[in-house]
Amino acid sequence: MKKTYKKKIVITGGSGLLGSYFYKKYKNIYSITKYPHRIEKFKKFKKWISKRKFNHFIHFAAITKNESKQFKKILNLVNVKSPIRILNTINKKKINDFSYFLFISSSHVYGYSKVKIKETKKRVPRNIYGKTKKKVEDYIINNRKKFNFKIGIARIFNITGPKQKKGYFVPDMISKMKNIKMIKNINQFRDFIHIDDVSKSIKLLIEKKIENPINLSSGEKINLINACKILNKKFVKKEISFDTKRGKDIFGDNTFLKRLGVKKFKSVNQSLLSYKK
C-alpha cells in the first residue's frame, strides 16, 4: 500500500492555549512540529529553521497583555519584530514545497463598532496589543509581492474553551463574581467563538491558502451582562448586581468564513459553558 504523505506544519506558540489545542486536534492528520524556543531569541530560530523542511507555518506566538506600559518594549519585540524576522528568514531560505504562512492576528486591530465588523472596516486599534498586531498586518499587506509564498491573516475574536487561564473573559469573570457583588463596565456587546471552531477555521485557511484577512468569529453577539448571568448560573450561583453604564462594542461578521466552508459554530451558551479548570 502506498504510504500517505502528511503535510508538514511548523507552529510557534505550541504551548499556548490555541497552539496546543490545534496541535492535539490535528497531530494525526498533519506532521506538526512545535518551535521549542522563545521567538525573540532570533539566533536560535535561524539555526533551528535552517535544518527544517515544511509546507506550512502558523505563527500563534504572542504576548497578549493589553495596556501595561511596562510590557511595551517586550510586546514590540515579541509581537512585531519577531514575526517580521521570521517571515523574512523563511523567505530567504526558499524552502521547496513551502507555500503558506498564517499570521494569527486579533479583533483588537479594529477598535470599537456599533455594527458587525467586516474585514473591510478601517483598523483603529484601541490598545497596545491591537497596535502590535496591526503593525505586522501592515507589513504583510505592504510587502506581499516580495515573498515567494502566500501569507494569510486570521483575526480572532473572543476565544472560549476549556482550561483557559487568567486573562481570558470567562475565568476572569467567574473569579470576579466569586469575590464581589457588583460588576462594572460590562454593559457592552462581544462575539465569542469556541476554540474548536477556531481550530477548524485555521485548518480550512491553510488548506485553501487564503490570503485575504479574515474574521474568525461566531457571528453572534451577546451583551457581557447576559454572558455573566449565564456563567453565574453554572459556576458561581450567587446574587450579582451589574452597573448598566453603556460601554463600547466589538463583534464580528463571519460571512467570508462561512462562504469558505465553515457553516456551523457552537452557540454562545455552549462556548461560555465549555469552560473547565
Backbone as CSV, one residue per row, in Angstrom:
resi,resn,N_x,N_y,N_z,CA_x,CA_y,CA_z,C_x,C_y,C_z
1,MET,0.843,-1.210,0.000,0.000,0.000,0.000,0.873,1.254,0.000
2,LYS,0.490,2.209,-0.806,1.255,3.439,-0.894,1.140,4.247,0.392
3,LYS,2.260,4.697,0.899,2.279,5.466,2.138,1.693,6.854,1.922
4,THR,0.790,7.258,2.810,0.158,8.572,2.712,1.114,9.643,3.208
5,TYR,1.272,10.688,2.412,2.170,11.787,2.786,1.419,12.801,3.640
6,LYS,1.941,13.080,4.821,1.347,14.091,5.684,2.015,15.437,5.438
7,LYS,1.192,16.458,5.281,1.754,17.803,5.156,2.464,18.170,6.452
8,LYS,3.589,18.860,6.294,4.387,19.246,7.454,4.106,20.696,7.832
9,ILE,3.801,20.897,9.102,3.484,22.237,9.610,4.394,22.560,10.780
10,VAL,4.970,23.749,10.763,5.693,24.268,11.918,4.802,25.305,12.593
11,ILE,4.724,25.248,13.916,3.956,26.255,14.649,4.813,26.881,15.740
12,THR,4.613,28.180,15.944,5.139,28.840,17.132,4.008,28.905,18.154
13,GLY,4.343,29.153,19.408,3.299,29.246,20.432,2.616,27.910,20.688
14,GLY,3.347,26.813,20.517,2.757,25.495,20.668,2.371,25.128,22.085
15,SER,2.843,25.882,23.075,2.463,25.622,24.463,1.327,26.524,24.932
16,GLY,0.913,27.455,24.079,-0.180,28.359,24.418,-1.537,27.690,24.253
17,LEU,-2.589,28.404,24.607,-3.947,27.858,24.587,-4.330,27.352,23.200
18,LEU,-4.254,28.204,22.192,-4.699,27.837,20.858,-3.701,26.922,20.148
19,GLY,-2.418,27.227,20.263,-1.403,26.414,19.609,-1.427,24.977,20.089
20,SER,-1.547,24.779,21.399,-1.560,23.424,21.961,-2.844,22.685,21.573
21,TYR,-3.958,23.403,21.511,-5.228,22.780,21.126,-5.180,22.339,19.670
22,PHE,-4.671,23.220,18.802,-4.559,22.893,17.375,-3.654,21.674,17.189
23,TYR,-2.548,21.637,17.913,-1.605,20.521,17.812,-2.288,19.201,18.181
24,LYS,-2.982,19.177,19.313,-3.624,17.935,19.770,-4.724,17.495,18.813
25,LYS,-5.455,18.450,18.256,-6.576,18.119,17.370,-6.109,17.558,16.023
26,TYR,-4.985,18.059,15.522,-4.597,17.708,14.157,-3.242,17.002,14.025
27,LYS,-2.663,16.567,15.138,-1.333,15.946,15.067,-1.338,14.619,14.315
28,ASN,-2.503,13.984,14.201,-2.580,12.725,13.451,-2.908,12.939,11.975
29,ILE,-3.320,14.157,11.636,-3.627,14.491,10.238,-2.421,15.116,9.556
30,TYR,-1.735,15.993,10.291,-0.527,16.645,9.788,0.677,16.189,10.609
31,SER,1.842,16.399,10.041,3.080,16.250,10.808,3.419,17.627,11.362
32,ILE,3.068,17.869,12.633,3.203,19.205,13.226,4.419,19.242,14.141
33,THR,5.267,20.242,13.918,6.442,20.445,14.755,6.299,21.761,15.504
34,LYS,6.430,21.706,16.823,6.385,22.919,17.637,7.780,23.537,17.698
35,TYR,7.855,24.833,17.384,9.127,25.514,17.581,9.395,25.579,19.086
36,PRO,10.541,25.062,19.572,10.723,24.842,21.009,11.315,25.994,21.816
37,HIS,11.649,27.110,21.177,12.312,28.198,21.897,11.466,29.469,21.858
38,ARG,11.871,30.454,22.615,11.216,31.760,22.581,11.550,32.440,21.259
39,ILE,10.542,33.028,20.634,10.746,33.540,19.278,11.633,34.778,19.219
40,GLU,11.764,35.498,20.348,12.635,36.677,20.318,14.117,36.301,20.376
41,LYS,14.417,35.052,20.724,15.800,34.567,20.685,16.101,34.186,19.237
42,PHE,16.377,35.199,18.429,16.298,35.003,16.993,17.442,34.180,16.405
43,LYS,18.597,34.219,17.015,19.713,33.395,16.512,19.356,31.918,16.609
44,LYS,18.660,31.553,17.675,18.223,30.169,17.841,17.220,29.790,16.748
45,PHE,16.328,30.724,16.435,15.339,30.439,15.393,16.023,30.203,14.047
46,LYS,16.956,31.064,13.686,17.636,30.925,12.392,18.372,29.597,12.293
47,LYS,19.008,29.207,13.378,19.742,27.933,13.387,18.774,26.764,13.309
48,TRP,17.698,26.828,14.065,16.722,25.736,14.125,16.015,25.561,12.785
49,ILE,15.562,26.661,12.198,14.772,26.591,10.965,15.618,26.173,9.767
50,SER,16.922,26.392,9.838,17.801,26.041,8.714,17.859,24.531,8.471
51,LYS,17.452,23.749,9.486,17.515,22.289,9.380,16.135,21.675,9.116
52,ARG,15.138,22.513,8.828,13.781,22.002,8.698,13.234,22.159,7.281
53,LYS,12.386,21.192,6.908,11.610,21.266,5.674,10.139,21.185,6.074
54,PHE,9.324,22.072,5.549,7.917,22.083,5.922,7.092,22.731,4.824
55,ASN,5.771,22.504,4.884,4.850,23.019,3.865,4.103,24.270,4.305
56,HIS,3.780,24.322,5.603,3.029,25.456,6.149,3.672,25.914,7.455
57,PHE,3.437,27.172,7.799,3.942,27.733,9.050,2.804,28.544,9.664
58,ILE,2.464,28.244,10.927,1.408,29.001,11.626,2.033,29.726,12.804
59,HIS,1.896,31.049,12.803,2.503,31.855,13.860,1.454,32.197,14.917
60,PHE,1.371,31.327,15.947,0.455,31.549,17.066,1.064,32.452,18.135
61,ALA,2.370,32.425,18.298,3.033,33.037,19.451,2.783,34.538,19.545
62,ALA,2.471,34.993,20.755,2.283,36.428,21.001,2.144,36.663,22.496
63,ILE,2.435,37.877,22.906,2.121,38.324,24.266,0.840,39.126,24.173
64,THR,-0.120,38.840,25.042,-1.446,39.443,24.895,-1.780,40.474,25.963
65,LYS,-0.820,40.890,26.767,-1.105,41.924,27.778,-1.411,43.228,27.049
66,ASN,-2.594,43.771,27.327,-3.109,44.855,26.503,-2.547,46.243,26.805
67,GLU,-2.631,46.668,28.041,-2.399,48.081,28.323,-1.186,48.374,29.207
68,SER,-0.489,47.362,29.629,0.604,47.583,30.569,1.808,48.232,29.880
69,LYS,2.102,49.470,30.251,3.201,50.206,29.611,4.559,49.550,29.872
70,GLN,4.693,48.866,31.009,5.970,48.242,31.331,6.284,47.098,30.370
71,PHE,5.267,46.585,29.688,5.469,45.494,28.744,5.626,45.998,27.306
72,LYS,5.615,47.310,27.118,5.611,47.859,25.762,6.822,47.403,24.951
73,LYS,8.004,47.401,25.559,9.224,47.025,24.846,9.211,45.556,24.447
74,ILE,8.863,44.678,25.383,8.847,43.247,25.074,7.702,42.920,24.125
75,LEU,6.573,43.644,24.240,5.464,43.458,23.302,5.915,43.741,21.875
76,ASN,6.651,44.826,21.703,7.131,45.185,20.373,8.113,44.146,19.837
77,LEU,8.974,43.636,20.715,9.964,42.646,20.302,9.299,41.323,19.907
78,VAL,8.390,40.837,20.749,7.758,39.543,20.504,6.667,39.624,19.435
79,ASN,5.823,40.645,19.523,4.635,40.702,18.663,4.876,41.353,17.310
80,VAL,5.930,42.167,17.191,6.161,42.880,15.921,7.473,42.448,15.266
81,LYS,8.580,42.690,15.928,9.876,42.414,15.306,10.083,40.934,14.998
82,SER,9.687,40.076,15.931,9.938,38.640,15.756,9.180,38.029,14.580
83,PRO,7.862,38.251,14.453,7.186,37.663,13.286,7.691,38.204,11.949
84,ILE,8.081,39.470,11.916,8.625,40.036,10.679,9.965,39.390,10.347
85,ARG,10.806,39.188,11.351,12.082,38.497,11.141,11.857,37.063,10.677
86,ILE,10.881,36.398,11.275,10.572,35.022,10.894,10.146,34.946,9.434
87,LEU,9.262,35.837,9.040,8.810,35.887,7.641,9.978,36.050,6.678
88,ASN,10.853,36.991,6.975,11.971,37.266,6.074,13.001,36.139,6.055
89,THR,13.196,35.494,7.192,14.133,34.367,7.249,13.628,33.194,6.405
90,ILE,12.345,32.878,6.545,11.760,31.791,5.745,11.819,32.134,4.257
91,ASN,11.580,33.389,3.942,11.608,33.814,2.538,13.002,33.629,1.929
92,LYS,14.025,33.982,2.689,15.399,33.846,2.202,15.809,32.389,2.063
93,LYS,15.229,31.542,2.887,15.583,30.122,2.883,15.110,29.410,1.607
94,LYS,14.020,29.911,1.014,13.478,29.345,-0.233,13.295,27.822,-0.126
95,ILE,12.406,27.444,0.780,12.151,26.035,1.077,11.293,25.405,-0.023
96,ASN,11.733,24.274,-0.536,10.957,23.546,-1.536,9.627,23.097,-0.939
97,ASP,8.542,23.305,-1.689,7.194,22.871,-1.287,6.626,23.648,-0.104
98,PHE,7.304,24.727,0.319,6.689,25.596,1.327,5.811,26.599,0.603
99,SER,4.538,26.695,1.027,3.607,27.510,0.245,2.749,28.491,1.037
100,TYR,2.693,28.343,2.380,1.726,29.182,3.097,2.161,29.479,4.527
101,PHE,2.073,30.751,4.873,2.354,31.248,6.227,1.065,31.877,6.743
102,LEU,0.608,31.464,7.926,-0.600,32.054,8.511,-0.232,32.832,9.760
103,PHE,-0.535,34.131,9.734,-0.300,35.003,10.883,-1.582,35.099,11.698
104,ILE,-1.501,34.719,12.966,-2.666,34.798,13.850,-2.752,36.201,14.445
105,SER,-3.757,36.921,13.997,-3.973,38.298,14.448,-5.170,38.330,15.406
106,SER,-5.800,39.468,15.544,-6.829,39.636,16.569,-7.867,40.665,16.162
107,SER,-9.072,40.521,16.714,-10.123,41.518,16.501,-9.739,42.862,17.108
108,HIS,-8.716,42.860,17.983,-8.285,44.112,18.609,-7.694,45.104,17.597
109,VAL,-7.407,44.666,16.388,-6.904,45.617,15.380,-7.992,46.586,14.949
110,TYR,-9.265,46.238,15.166,-10.359,47.052,14.640,-10.731,48.246,15.516
111,GLY,-10.713,48.090,16.811,-11.327,49.104,17.660,-12.808,48.795,17.815
112,TYR,-13.592,49.788,18.211,-14.994,49.560,18.548,-15.913,49.788,17.350
113,SER,-17.136,49.225,17.457,-18.109,49.397,16.373,-19.513,49.123,16.901
114,LYS,-20.490,49.860,16.385,-21.884,49.652,16.764,-22.557,48.596,15.887
115,VAL,-21.893,48.198,14.815,-22.433,47.190,13.906,-21.422,46.064,13.737
116,LYS,-21.845,44.962,13.122,-20.942,43.848,12.874,-19.723,44.300,12.085
117,ILE,-18.570,43.877,12.536,-17.317,44.303,11.914,-16.971,43.390,10.741
118,LYS,-16.841,43.986,9.565,-16.397,43.247,8.387,-14.886,43.436,8.223
119,GLU,-14.291,42.569,7.432,-12.847,42.632,7.221,-12.399,43.936,6.571
120,THR,-13.329,44.611,5.902,-13.002,45.860,5.211,-13.023,47.080,6.126
121,LYS,-13.455,46.893,7.383,-13.519,48.029,8.310,-12.125,48.613,8.543
122,LYS,-12.066,49.924,8.626,-10.799,50.586,8.929,-10.304,50.119,10.295
123,ARG,-9.017,49.802,10.361,-8.442,49.303,11.609,-7.917,50.462,12.462
124,VAL,-8.539,50.629,13.626,-8.117,51.676,14.565,-8.004,51.040,15.946
125,PRO,-6.920,50.320,16.213,-6.790,49.622,17.499,-6.776,50.571,18.677
126,ARG,-7.392,50.126,19.789,-7.537,50.964,20.981,-6.612,50.539,22.120
127,ASN,-5.803,49.502,21.910,-4.877,49.105,22.955,-3.536,48.712,22.342
128,ILE,-2.541,48.552,23.203,-1.180,48.277,22.743,-1.113,46.954,21.992
129,TYR,-1.784,45.933,22.506,-1.790,44.626,21.860,-2.324,44.721,20.435
130,GLY,-3.460,45.395,20.267,-4.044,45.568,18.936,-3.126,46.322,17.995
131,LYS,-2.406,47.305,18.534,-1.478,48.089,17.710,-0.315,47.236,17.213
132,THR,0.170,46.304,18.067,1.267,45.442,17.632,0.809,44.505,16.518
133,LYS,-0.399,43.989,16.630,-0.925,43.106,15.591,-1.123,43.862,14.270
134,LYS,-1.589,45.088,14.368,-1.799,45.895,13.162,-0.474,46.172,12.448
135,LYS,0.587,46.407,13.204,1.891,46.682,12.589,2.365,45.512,11.729
136,VAL,2.174,44.290,12.227,2.574,43.120,11.438,1.652,42.947,10.235
137,GLU,0.356,43.147,10.436,-0.582,43.091,9.308,-0.169,44.082,8.218
138,ASP,0.153,45.303,8.631,0.554,46.335,7.658,1.795,45.902,6.891
139,TYR,2.746,45.307,7.607,3.973,44.852,6.954,3.649,43.781,5.911
140,ILE,2.793,42.836,6.275,2.410,41.771,5.349,1.703,42.344,4.126
141,ILE,0.716,43.205,4.357,-0.088,43.773,3.270,0.769,44.609,2.320
142,ASN,1.709,45.347,2.882,2.534,46.245,2.060,3.699,45.548,1.364
143,ASN,4.017,44.314,1.785,5.204,43.642,1.238,4.911,42.274,0.623
144,ARG,3.654,41.992,0.328,3.278,40.679,-0.189,4.113,40.252,-1.398
145,LYS,4.358,41.184,-2.294,4.999,40.850,-3.575,6.426,40.342,-3.414
146,LYS,7.064,40.665,-2.311,8.471,40.249,-2.160,8.619,38.829,-1.615
147,PHE,7.510,38.234,-1.163,7.580,36.884,-0.600,7.277,35.828,-1.654
148,ASN,7.964,34.701,-1.577,7.759,33.630,-2.544,6.778,32.565,-2.036
149,PHE,5.928,32.955,-1.093,4.866,32.087,-0.584,3.675,32.963,-0.219
150,LYS,2.511,32.342,-0.063,1.303,33.074,0.297,1.262,33.307,1.811
151,ILE,0.643,34.427,2.200,0.539,34.770,3.626,-0.912,35.105,3.951
152,GLY,-1.440,34.458,4.983,-2.797,34.738,5.431,-2.811,35.468,6.759
153,ILE,-3.924,36.139,7.037,-4.109,36.882,8.288,-5.448,36.463,8.896
154,ALA,-5.415,35.837,10.069,-6.634,35.393,10.753,-6.893,36.278,11.962
155,ARG,-7.976,37.037,11.924,-8.330,37.939,13.021,-9.332,37.248,13.947
156,ILE,-8.833,36.798,15.096,-9.656,36.010,16.013,-10.367,36.922,17.012
157,PHE,-11.676,36.670,17.171,-12.455,37.399,18.168,-12.338,36.671,19.516
158,ASN,-13.180,36.961,20.481,-13.021,36.421,21.836,-13.126,34.899,21.846
159,ILE,-12.031,34.260,22.180,-11.965,32.809,22.157,-12.390,32.232,23.505
160,THR,-13.098,31.096,23.474,-13.510,30.425,24.702,-13.186,28.934,24.592
161,GLY,-13.244,28.237,25.717,-12.981,26.807,25.715,-12.486,26.342,27.062
162,PRO,-12.259,25.045,27.200,-11.793,24.508,28.485,-10.363,24.923,28.792
163,LYS,-10.042,24.911,30.065,-8.683,25.131,30.558,-8.098,26.497,30.202
164,GLN,-8.972,27.496,30.075,-8.454,28.851,29.900,-7.892,29.357,31.219
165,LYS,-6.834,30.130,31.118,-6.193,30.665,32.311,-6.574,32.130,32.517
166,LYS,-6.108,32.686,33.601,-6.344,34.092,33.906,-5.946,34.967,32.725
167,GLY,-6.770,35.953,32.429,-6.511,36.820,31.298,-7.565,36.689,30.213
168,TYR,-8.364,35.633,30.284,-9.494,35.435,29.380,-10.788,35.784,30.109
169,PHE,-11.803,36.198,29.338,-13.040,36.702,29.925,-13.688,35.713,30.884
170,VAL,-13.867,34.466,30.468,-14.638,33.518,31.274,-14.002,33.259,32.643
171,PRO,-12.750,32.822,32.721,-12.177,32.598,34.066,-12.061,33.871,34.881
172,ASP,-11.772,34.997,34.223,-11.662,36.258,34.956,-12.994,36.669,35.583
173,MET,-14.095,36.520,34.826,-15.393,36.940,35.350,-15.909,35.972,36.411
174,ILE,-15.626,34.696,36.258,-16.017,33.737,37.303,-15.318,34.088,38.614
175,SER,-14.023,34.368,38.529,-13.257,34.744,39.714,-13.779,36.041,40.318
176,LYS,-14.079,37.013,39.462,-14.563,38.311,39.954,-15.915,38.164,40.649
177,MET,-16.823,37.399,40.049,-18.156,37.239,40.633,-18.124,36.485,41.960
178,LYS,-17.124,35.629,42.133,-16.991,34.916,43.407,-16.549,35.831,44.535
179,ASN,-15.919,36.950,44.167,-15.306,37.818,45.178,-16.017,39.145,45.401
180,ILE,-16.804,39.598,44.422,-17.525,40.856,44.605,-18.977,40.710,44.164
181,LYS,-19.830,41.624,44.611,-21.267,41.534,44.321,-21.719,42.479,43.215
182,MET,-20.904,43.482,42.896,-21.259,44.451,41.846,-20.211,44.388,40.740
183,ILE,-20.638,44.091,39.525,-19.748,44.024,38.362,-19.950,45.273,37.515
184,LYS,-18.857,45.976,37.242,-18.943,47.236,36.500,-18.311,47.112,35.111
185,ASN,-18.690,48.063,34.260,-18.066,48.259,32.937,-18.185,47.045,32.009
186,ILE,-19.332,46.382,32.038,-19.506,45.270,31.097,-20.820,45.351,30.304
187,ASN,-21.486,46.493,30.334,-22.700,46.638,29.523,-22.288,46.955,28.081
188,GLN,-21.803,45.935,27.391,-21.288,46.073,26.032,-21.392,44.727,25.334
189,PHE,-21.401,44.744,24.012,-21.563,43.512,23.241,-20.221,42.976,22.764
190,ARG,-20.099,41.651,22.805,-18.917,40.960,22.307,-19.344,39.732,21.514
191,ASP,-18.375,39.163,20.819,-18.573,37.980,19.985,-17.640,36.891,20.511
192,PHE,-18.183,35.753,20.941,-17.366,34.655,21.451,-17.339,33.500,20.453
193,ILE,-16.156,32.932,20.230,-16.019,31.774,19.354,-15.243,30.688,20.083
194,HIS,-15.753,29.462,20.010,-15.133,28.346,20.720,-13.810,27.970,20.069
195,ILE,-12.871,27.522,20.881,-11.529,27.184,20.407,-11.549,26.079,19.340
196,ASP,-12.530,25.180,19.409,-12.616,24.127,18.399,-13.037,24.700,17.046
197,ASP,-13.943,25.676,17.054,-14.345,26.343,15.810,-13.195,27.155,15.226
198,VAL,-12.390,27.764,16.092,-11.209,28.488,15.627,-10.229,27.530,14.948
199,SER,-9.984,26.392,15.585,-9.034,25.411,15.048,-9.499,24.868,13.702
200,LYS,-10.800,24.565,13.580,-11.345,24.088,12.308,-11.187,25.153,11.226
201,SER,-11.384,26.397,11.608,-11.254,27.505,10.649,-9.818,27.659,10.180
202,ILE,-8.868,27.530,11.106,-7.444,27.624,10.752,-7.065,26.496,9.789
203,LYS,-7.558,25.299,10.048,-7.298,24.175,9.141,-7.790,24.508,7.728
204,LEU,-8.980,25.082,7.639,-9.536,25.455,6.339,-8.670,26.499,5.641
205,LEU,-8.189,27.481,6.399,-7.369,28.542,5.816,-6.072,27.997,5.232
206,ILE,-5.437,27.064,5.939,-4.166,26.548,5.422,-4.397,25.600,4.242
207,GLU,-5.521,24.895,4.245,-5.816,24.012,3.119,-6.114,24.819,1.849
208,LYS,-6.830,25.922,2.020,-7.203,26.759,0.874,-6.186,27.871,0.597
209,LYS,-5.235,28.054,1.517,-4.195,29.079,1.389,-4.808,30.471,1.133
210,ILE,-5.687,30.841,2.040,-6.396,32.112,1.919,-5.476,33.276,2.263
211,GLU,-5.397,34.246,1.390,-4.530,35.406,1.605,-5.272,36.616,2.165
212,ASN,-6.552,36.745,1.851,-7.306,37.902,2.354,-7.432,37.835,3.875
213,PRO,-7.293,38.957,4.580,-7.570,38.952,6.024,-8.980,38.439,6.279
214,ILE,-9.139,37.643,7.327,-10.447,37.026,7.565,-10.775,36.996,9.051
215,ASN,-12.032,37.288,9.367,-12.511,37.232,10.746,-12.795,35.790,11.147
216,LEU,-12.258,35.370,12.279,-12.651,34.105,12.873,-13.556,34.450,14.052
217,SER,-14.841,34.489,13.774,-15.836,34.878,14.774,-17.073,34.012,14.613
218,SER,-17.892,33.948,15.652,-19.121,33.152,15.597,-20.221,33.879,14.837
219,GLY,-20.089,35.204,14.715,-21.123,36.000,14.071,-22.314,36.256,14.968
220,GLU,-22.211,35.860,16.234,-23.308,36.000,17.194,-22.859,36.881,18.354
221,LYS,-23.554,37.975,18.579,-23.156,38.877,19.659,-23.966,38.594,20.922
222,ILE,-23.365,38.955,22.066,-24.058,38.850,23.342,-23.591,39.989,24.238
223,ASN,-24.525,40.555,24.998,-24.158,41.552,25.989,-23.408,40.856,27.119
224,LEU,-22.317,41.451,27.566,-21.489,40.808,28.585,-22.211,40.639,29.918
225,ILE,-23.220,41.472,30.174,-24.036,41.279,31.381,-24.752,39.929,31.289
226,ASN,-25.327,39.642,30.122,-26.013,38.365,29.935,-25.024,37.195,29.963
227,ALA,-23.830,37.437,29.429,-22.794,36.392,29.483,-22.453,36.061,30.931
228,CYS,-22.337,37.082,31.761,-22.034,36.872,33.180,-23.171,36.140,33.890
229,LYS,-24.394,36.430,33.519,-25.537,35.741,34.133,-25.513,34.242,33.802
230,ILE,-25.124,33.923,32.572,-25.000,32.516,32.165,-23.916,31.828,32.997
231,LEU,-22.773,32.498,33.135,-21.660,31.944,33.912,-22.011,31.828,35.392
232,ASN,-22.685,32.829,35.907,-23.066,32.842,37.322,-23.980,31.656,37.665
233,LYS,-24.909,31.394,36.762,-25.879,30.318,36.997,-25.199,28.959,37.135
234,LYS,-24.127,28.716,36.381,-23.457,27.421,36.435,-22.285,27.377,37.412
235,PHE,-21.455,28.441,37.423,-20.178,28.345,38.136,-20.144,29.048,39.494
236,VAL,-20.984,30.063,39.700,-20.891,30.876,40.922,-22.106,30.700,41.818
237,LYS,-23.292,30.905,41.249,-24.565,30.670,41.934,-24.760,31.579,43.147
238,LYS,-24.693,32.881,42.888,-24.995,33.847,43.944,-25.603,35.095,43.306
239,GLU,-26.154,35.946,44.132,-26.806,37.156,43.623,-25.741,38.184,43.246
240,ILE,-25.816,38.645,41.986,-24.849,39.609,41.461,-25.593,40.806,40.889
241,SER,-25.063,42.002,41.131,-25.613,43.221,40.524,-24.662,43.714,39.432
242,PHE,-25.222,44.430,38.457,-24.426,44.908,37.334,-24.644,46.395,37.096
243,ASP,-23.555,47.102,36.918,-23.606,48.518,36.528,-24.085,48.578,35.077
244,THR,-25.096,49.419,34.806,-25.690,49.452,33.464,-25.142,50.566,32.577
245,LYS,-24.093,51.247,33.025,-23.497,52.285,32.182,-23.018,51.658,30.880
246,ARG,-23.453,52.233,29.754,-23.205,51.623,28.442,-21.747,51.756,28.016
247,GLY,-21.178,50.639,27.573,-19.812,50.626,27.073,-19.767,50.536,25.557
248,LYS,-18.611,50.164,25.010,-18.427,50.104,23.554,-18.314,48.656,23.100
249,ASP,-18.738,48.409,21.859,-18.930,47.051,21.374,-17.866,46.615,20.361
250,ILE,-17.616,45.288,20.335,-16.785,44.669,19.302,-17.401,43.302,18.991
251,PHE,-17.968,43.141,17.801,-18.481,41.827,17.399,-18.358,41.690,15.885
252,GLY,-18.117,40.467,15.458,-17.655,40.254,14.095,-18.695,39.749,13.108
253,ASP,-18.433,40.043,11.837,-19.173,39.494,10.707,-18.355,38.316,10.171
254,ASN,-18.936,37.114,10.124,-18.191,35.949,9.649,-18.683,35.433,8.298
255,THR,-19.278,36.322,7.500,-19.807,35.932,6.190,-18.734,35.310,5.305
256,PHE,-17.552,35.905,5.285,-16.449,35.402,4.455,-16.056,33.996,4.893
257,LEU,-15.960,33.773,6.208,-15.591,32.466,6.742,-16.637,31.413,6.367
258,LYS,-17.912,31.762,6.469,-18.981,30.839,6.098,-18.920,30.515,4.610
259,ARG,-18.625,31.521,3.813,-18.543,31.335,2.368,-17.427,30.345,2.000
260,LEU,-16.375,30.335,2.810,-15.260,29.419,2.559,-15.596,27.979,2.925
261,GLY,-16.584,27.800,3.815,-16.975,26.431,4.130,-17.220,26.108,5.586
262,VAL,-16.957,27.050,6.510,-17.254,26.802,7.928,-18.699,27.214,8.175
263,LYS,-19.585,26.244,8.280,-21.025,26.528,8.328,-21.594,26.532,9.743
264,LYS,-21.061,25.654,10.599,-21.636,25.502,11.938,-20.677,25.995,13.005
265,PHE,-21.226,26.707,13.972,-20.450,27.215,15.103,-21.177,26.869,16.393
266,LYS,-20.438,26.633,17.440,-21.061,26.429,18.741,-21.761,27.718,19.157
267,SER,-22.895,27.583,19.817,-23.638,28.757,20.266,-22.860,29.484,21.351
268,VAL,-23.270,30.702,21.640,-22.623,31.468,22.710,-22.728,30.712,24.029
269,ASN,-23.913,30.162,24.319,-24.103,29.393,25.551,-23.121,28.215,25.622
270,GLN,-23.014,27.460,24.539,-22.106,26.319,24.507,-20.660,26.764,24.712
271,SER,-20.294,27.868,24.080,-18.917,28.365,24.182,-18.597,28.792,25.611
272,LEU,-19.489,29.562,26.221,-19.248,30.055,27.572,-19.216,28.913,28.596
273,LEU,-20.104,27.957,28.442,-20.234,26.892,29.429,-19.270,25.738,29.217
274,SER,-18.440,25.833,28.176,-17.450,24.780,27.921,-16.233,24.908,28.827
275,TYR,-16.166,25.990,29.589,-15.001,26.232,30.455,-14.874,25.164,31.535
276,LYS,-13.644,24.699,31.725,-13.304,23.792,32.816,-11.936,24.209,33.334
277,LYS,-11.723,24.085,34.620,-10.429,24.432,35.201,-9.370,23.423,34.766
